[in-house]
Amino acid sequence: MVTLTGHAYCWDVLGDPAFPDRVAELGLSSVTLAAAYHGVRAATPMHPRHQIVDASHGALYRPVRPEAWRGHRLRPLTPGWMTAADPFAEAAATLRAAGLAVTAWVVLAHNSRLGEANPDLTVVNCYGERYPYALCPSWPDVREYAATLAAEAVRDAPVDAVSLESCGQMGLAHTGHHDRTADAWPPPAQRWLSVCCCAACRTSWAERGLDPARVVSALAADVRGEATVDFAEAILDARHEAARLMRERVLAAVAGLPVILHGNPDPWAAGPSPGLPAGEPLDVHAVLVPAWPAGRTRRARSRRPSPPGTASTPT
């Protein structure tokens, strides 16, 4: 069975009485609606009241309740560009009243504002350069934030399911502002620059018998194309373990709702659709995988990268 759904923001729905009819005319029966989302500059050409919405930072489109976030180091921000007190619940109710199903779209580890305020909780590459848009799931504070964010996103809201984006590690790409790094590195180097080397990840490597300093040095050398040692399996296992711990916390927080997980069949993928370990059972309703790029390029990107220190043949 094929289910068709459209992705939308609260501002697409609110203030536009014609939105539900347009959804139905497209043959869609459901809308995946952003409940917690990263910063974005969005075009709204069909809206009767505005043409552009500049969401300057990541936000929770629900009330940020002090009692829910008391004691948390990471707390979501509110969307100052919205006038509704509870934009997601109001938009979801509008869609439900029109006979449309609603899936809550929740972005977890991608938040530049929180990363800039808490740099020690972000992904850091083998050169010591931090990615402020990427919260690292190896940190308990990040996993706790993700679970509470998901729970608050769907709390007492008229939703039929939840869609989890960035439920794992972000990497080199998908930064959030104007990027001028595309194609600067070959695919293997991009993979190694997406390996997080924060203190929590280094601890996880050490638990697997690796020397963290040697790993960092080897990754940096391999980015430059120099020969290094083979430790790829262990660092990938550490990344997947952190993602699994985050996923377990989040799934427990939204128990009772069908869950759609953004994932990638390439186990090394990092970003809004993190790589999934082959053969590992997932307690989710469905996995949403990237469908682009297509053809030979897609197949090449889905292949496992050669471990550091081995030859890699461009495709």
PyMOL commands that set and color helices and strands:
alter all, ss='L'
color gray80, all
select helices_A, chain A and resi 10-13+19-25+66-69+87-97+112-117+119-121+140-154+187-193+199-207+212-223+232-253+295-302
alter helices_A, ss='H'
color red, helices_A
select strands_A, chain A and resi 5-8+30-37+40-43+52-55+59-60+101-107+122-124+130-135+161-165+259-262+286-288
alter strands_A, ss='S'
color yellow, strands_A
deselect
rebuild
show_as cartoon
